[in-house]
Amino acid sequence: MKPILLLIFSLSFLTAIAQDETIKKLRADSDRKIGKDPADTIPKTWRTGGLAGINLAQGSLTNWAAGGEDFSLALNALVGLYAYYKEGHHSWDNTFDFNLGYVKTTSLGSRKNDDRFDLLSKYGHAINPKLNLAGLVNLRSQFFKGYTYPNNVKTFSSAFMAPGYLLMSAGLDYKPNTNLSIFFSPATARLVFVNDTALSNKGLYGVRPGSKSNLEFGAFTTITYLKEFNKLIGYKGRLDLFSNYRHNPQNIDLYMTNTFSINVLKILSATWGLDLIYDDDAKLFGDNQTSPALQIKSLVGIGLLVKF
């Protein structure tokens, strides 16, 4: 009888040890981190990111023989966001840009020197790896009232959706690489809004006096380029060209934005924004403010810049 009891006890002890080892192995497997298989080459369907920055410049003079402003303060902020989708034959590119700036000086007071928002959405269906059939929608305007200062006289010239541009286009989108996109359409509708009674009554920005919108039809091209040259230097640019078939098609409207950024420290950066605009219907220049002209805006600053 004793040998049988001894055998049962021994088997029970060995079983307990085996179960304990099994439990330990299961716990170790459950805690183990699963690494990415190097053979897994499935690409991400979304690429998202952007940048946000603020630049501040201040100056003051006291008994300065060379002359100048006793006090000056400039504040500029920028936000740029993007979300790119790619899966199979389908792609969807979305960008949003917002810039706002003010400058204050002793002699001129406070003035807005930057105000722009720009939303662009583009869907594409691939014909081949570098060429898409595409549709594009673009909305561009500003948030706050703007003024010009002919002969140093403050003159109301713009406001939210005055002007505002809504563009709808279908065409071909050529993407030779992930940084460059060239879109062309021979059939584009552009709605110009002047949603302010005082400005629309003057017939500004191509609308008839008293009307708050004007429909244009023409050819459109937009070229976008986004490049991080290295960890320090980045560039984002866009060029839009539009020819209105209905009115002076030879006078091509131009809209170009450029943003250069250089990281000085981790979040301290120098930025240079250069914008060029030519709108044949924006006749706010010349001695009688009745002539179109190339508009140039250049802003250089050092401040905080966060990329994500």
C-alpha positions in Angstrom: 0.0 0.0 0.0 2.8 2.4 0.9 4.5 2.0 -2.6 1.2 2.9 -4.2 0.7 6.0 -2.1 4.3 7.0 -2.8 3.7 6.7 -6.5 0.5 8.8 -6.4 2.3 11.5 -4.4 5.2 11.6 -6.9 2.9 11.9 -9.9 0.9 14.7 -8.2 4.1 16.6 -7.4 5.5 16.3 -11.0 2.1 17.4 -12.4 2.1 20.5 -10.2 5.6 21.4 -11.4 4.6 20.9 -15.0 1.5 23.1 -14.6 3.5 25.8 -12.9 6.0 25.9 -15.7 3.2 26.0 -18.3 1.5 29.0 -16.4 4.9 30.8 -16.3 5.4 30.3 -20.1 1.8 31.6 -20.8 2.4 34.7 -18.7 5.8 35.3 -20.5 4.1 34.9 -23.9 1.3 37.3 -23.0 3.8 40.0 -21.8 6.0 39.7 -24.8 6.0 42.7 -27.1 5.1 41.9 -30.7 7.6 43.4 -33.1 6.9 44.4 -36.7 7.8 41.7 -39.2 10.5 43.1 -41.6 8.7 41.4 -44.4 5.5 43.4 -43.7 5.6 46.2 -46.4 1.9 47.3 -46.2 2.0 51.1 -46.5 0.1 53.5 -44.3 -3.1 54.8 -45.9 -2.9 58.2 -44.2 0.1 60.6 -43.9 -0.8 63.5 -41.6 1.2 66.4 -40.1 1.8 70.1 -40.1 3.5 73.0 -38.4 2.5 75.9 -36.1 4.5 78.9 -35.3 4.5 82.4 -33.9 7.1 85.1 -34.5 7.5 88.3 -32.4 9.6 91.3 -33.2 9.9 94.5 -31.0 12.0 97.6 -31.3 12.2 101.0 -29.6 14.3 104.2 -30.0 15.1 107.0 -27.6 16.9 110.1 -28.7 18.0 108.3 -31.8 19.7 110.8 -34.1 19.3 108.6 -37.3 15.5 108.7 -36.8 12.9 106.0 -37.0 9.9 104.7 -35.1 10.0 105.3 -31.3 8.2 101.9 -30.9 7.4 99.0 -33.2 5.9 95.6 -32.5 5.2 92.9 -35.0 3.4 89.6 -34.3 2.8 86.9 -36.9 1.3 83.4 -36.5 1.0 80.6 -39.0 -0.6 77.2 -39.1 -0.2 74.6 -41.8 -1.9 71.2 -41.8 -2.0 68.3 -44.2 -3.7 64.9 -44.5 -2.9 62.6 -47.4 -4.7 59.4 -48.1 -3.5 56.7 -50.5 -4.9 53.2 -50.9 -5.0 51.2 -54.1 -6.0 53.4 -57.0 -7.5 56.1 -54.7 -5.8 59.1 -53.2 -7.2 62.1 -51.3 -5.0 65.1 -50.5 -6.1 67.8 -48.0 -4.3 70.9 -46.9 -5.2 73.9 -44.7 -3.1 77.0 -44.2 -3.8 80.0 -41.9 -1.7 83.1 -41.5 -2.4 86.1 -39.3 -0.2 89.1 -38.5 -0.3 92.6 -37.0 2.2 95.4 -36.8 2.1 98.4 -34.5 4.2 101.5 -34.8 4.2 104.9 -33.1 3.4 106.9 -36.2 1.1 104.5 -38.0 -0.7 102.8 -35.2 -1.9 99.2 -35.5 -2.3 97.6 -38.9 -2.9 94.1 -40.1 -0.1 92.9 -42.3 -1.2 89.3 -42.9 -4.6 87.5 -42.9 -5.3 84.4 -45.0 -6.9 81.0 -44.9 -6.7 78.4 -47.6 -8.5 75.0 -47.7 -7.7 72.6 -50.6 -9.1 69.1 -51.1 -8.2 66.9 -54.1 -9.4 63.4 -54.9 -7.6 61.3 -57.5 -8.1 57.9 -59.2 -4.8 56.5 -60.6 -4.5 55.9 -64.4 -0.8 54.8 -63.9 1.6 55.1 -60.9 2.3 58.8 -61.6 -0.9 60.1 -63.2 -4.4 60.5 -61.8 -7.8 61.6 -62.9 -8.6 64.1 -60.3 -11.2 66.5 -58.9 -10.3 69.6 -56.9 -12.1 72.0 -54.6 -10.4 75.1 -53.1 -11.7 77.8 -50.8 -9.6 80.9 -50.1 -10.3 84.1 -48.2 -9.5 86.0 -44.9 -11.1 86.4 -41.5 -10.9 90.1 -40.6 -11.4 93.4 -42.3 -8.5 94.8 -44.3 -7.5 98.3 -45.3 -5.2 100.0 -47.8 -3.5 103.3 -47.1 -3.3 105.5 -50.3 -1.6 108.7 -49.4 -1.7 107.5 -45.8 -5.5 107.6 -45.8 -7.2 104.5 -44.2 -9.5 102.9 -46.9 -11.6 99.8 -46.3 -10.8 97.2 -48.9 -11.6 93.7 -47.8 -13.4 91.5 -45.3 -14.4 87.9 -44.6 -15.4 86.4 -48.0 -14.9 89.8 -49.6 -13.2 88.7 -51.6 -13.6 84.9 -51.3 -12.8 82.4 -53.9 -14.4 79.0 -54.4 -12.9 76.9 -57.1 -14.1 73.6 -58.5 -12.1 71.8 -61.1 -11.7 68.4 -62.8 -8.5 67.4 -64.7 -5.3 65.4 -64.5 -2.9 65.3 -61.6 0.7 64.3 -62.2 2.8 63.1 -59.2 6.3 62.2 -60.2 7.2 61.7 -56.5 5.8 62.2 -53.0 6.9 65.8 -52.8 5.5 67.2 -56.1 2.1 67.5 -57.6 1.1 69.2 -60.9 -2.7 69.5 -61.5 -4.1 70.8 -64.8 -7.7 71.4 -65.8 -9.1 73.0 -69.0 -12.6 73.2 -67.4 -12.7 75.0 -64.1 -15.5 77.0 -62.4 -14.5 79.8 -60.0 -17.0 81.7 -57.9 -15.8 85.1 -56.6 -17.7 86.4 -53.6 -17.8 89.9 -52.3 -20.0 89.4 -49.3 -19.9 93.0 -48.1 -22.5 95.5 -49.2 -20.1 98.5 -49.2 -17.5 96.7 -51.3 -20.0 95.0 -53.7 -21.7 98.3 -54.4 -18.3 99.5 -55.8 -18.1 96.6 -58.1 -14.7 95.4 -56.7 -13.0 92.2 -57.5 -14.8 91.6 -60.7 -18.4 91.6 -59.5 -21.1 93.9 -61.0 -21.9 96.8 -58.7 -24.5 95.7 -56.2 -23.9 92.0 -56.9 -22.1 89.8 -54.3 -20.8 87.0 -56.5 -19.5 86.4 -60.0 -19.1 83.1 -61.8 -16.0 82.6 -63.9 -15.1 79.7 -66.2 -11.6 78.9 -67.4 -8.4 76.9 -67.3 -6.6 76.2 -64.1 -3.2 74.8 -63.0 -1.8 74.3 -59.5 1.7 73.1 -58.6 2.4 72.1 -55.0 5.8 71.2 -53.5 6.5 70.0 -50.0 10.1 69.1 -49.0 12.1 68.5 -45.9 15.6 68.9 -47.2 17.1 67.7 -43.9 16.3 68.0 -40.2 17.0 71.7 -40.3 15.6 73.1 -43.5 12.1 72.7 -44.9 10.1 74.3 -47.8 6.4 74.4 -48.7 5.2 76.1 -51.9 2.2 76.4 -54.2 1.6 78.1 -57.5 -2.0 78.6 -58.9 -2.6 80.0 -62.4 -6.2 80.7 -63.7 -7.3 82.1 -67.1 -10.9 83.3 -67.3 -12.3 82.4 -70.7 -15.1 85.0 -70.3 -13.0 88.1 -69.7 -9.4 88.9 -70.8 -8.2 85.2 -70.9 -4.7 86.4 -71.8 -4.5 88.1 -68.4 -3.7 85.1 -66.2 -4.4 85.4 -62.4 -1.5 84.3 -60.3 -1.4 83.1 -56.7 1.8 81.9 -55.2 2.8 81.1 -51.6 6.3 80.1 -50.3 7.3 79.2 -46.8 10.9 78.5 -45.8 11.8 77.3 -42.3 15.2 76.8 -40.7 15.4 75.1 -37.3 17.8 77.0 -35.0 17.1 75.0 -31.9 14.5 72.2 -31.2 11.5 74.6 -31.4 13.2 77.9 -32.2 13.1 78.6 -35.9 13.6 81.2 -38.5 10.8 81.5 -41.2 10.5 83.4 -44.4 7.1 83.7 -46.1 6.9 85.1 -49.6 3.5 85.5 -51.3 2.8 86.8 -54.9 -0.6 87.6 -56.2 -1.8 89.0 -59.5 -5.6 89.3 -59.9 -6.7 91.2 -63.0 -9.9 92.2 -61.3 -8.3 93.5 -58.1 -8.1 97.2 -59.3 -7.0 98.8 -56.0 -3.7 100.4 -57.1 -2.4 103.3 -59.0 -3.1 107.0 -58.5 -6.9 106.5 -58.7 -7.0 103.0 -57.3 -8.3 101.6 -60.6 -5.3 99.5 -61.8 -4.4 95.9 -61.1 -0.8 95.2 -60.0 1.5 92.4 -58.8 1.0 92.1 -55.0 4.1 91.0 -53.0 4.2 90.2 -49.4 7.5 89.1 -47.6 7.6 88.3 -43.9 10.8 87.2 -42.1 10.8 86.3 -38.4 12.4 84.2 -35.7 10.2 82.5 -33.1 8.6 79.3 -32.0 7.9 76.7 -34.7 6.5 73.2 -33.9 6.4 70.5 -36.5 4.2 67.4 -36.0 
